[in-house]
Amino acid sequence: MARYLYAGLVESFAPPDKLFLAPACERLGQIHEAAGRDEDAIHHYDRLVRVWADADAPLATRRDGAQDRLDVLRATVGPVSCYRLGLR
């Protein structure tokens, strides 16, 4: 259920929802990773890292944690096609 709530925030086009984009991507990455959907987790962690590329210090620690998870998942899964992740 939570997966669909967070996905709604990520896919929304409403400007206020963009405030929640990175945190929603973070949580979706965690949800997908816990469910064993590593390629989906990679997609969301990668998006979080890109959105918070220039984050202030408090958010940079969360971004760095997501980057660490991303590195581990990429090492495990290997190369993931951008077409597979919907990043065309």
N, C-alpha and C positions, 0 to 999 in steps of 0.2 A: 504494500500500500504506500509506504513512504517513498518508494522508488518513483511512483507515478506523480506524487506531489512535487518532489524535487525536479522531475523531468518537466513538469509544467512551468516551473520557474525558469529553467534553462532555455526552453523553447519559446517563451513569451516574448512579445515584441513591445510590451508596455514599458516605458522608461523607468518607472519606479521598481519594476521587477529586476532591472539590471543591477540594482544595488545588491541583490541576492545571488547574482550569477556565479561568482567565484565560490561562495560558501555552498551553494547548491551543487556545483561541480565537485567540490571536495567531498561532500556527503555521498553523491552518486558514485564517485570513485570507490569510496569505502564500502558502499552497499554491493556494488558489482564485484569488488575484490573478495568480499566475504562469501559471496554466492558462487565464486569460482569463474565468473565471467571476466577473465583477465583482459581481453581485448577491449571490452567496454570500459573497464576501469582505466586502462591506458588512455582511452579517448578523453575521459573526464578529468583525470589528473593532468594531462597535457594541456587541456583548455584552461584549467585553473592556473597552471604555471605561466601560460601566455597572458592571461588577463591580469595577473598580479606580477608581471615582469618588473615593474618599477614600484613595488609596494613599499610602504613605510615599514620600519623595524618590527612592530607587533605582527603585521601580516606576513612579513618576509619569513618569519619562522615557520608559519603554517605553509607558505609556498615552498620553502626548503624541505619540509617534511613530505609534501606531495611529490617534490622532485625526487626525493630518496625512494619513495614507493614506486614512482615511475621508472627509475633506473633498475630497481629489482625486478619489476614486472617485465620490462623490455629484455632484460637478460634471460629471464625464464621463457618468455613467449617467443622472442626473436623478432625479426622485422614484421611489422603489421602494415598492410596496405592501407593507404589513405582512403581508397574506395571501400574497403571493408568497414572502416570507421565512419564513413559518411562525410569525409572532409574534402570532398572534391572541390 
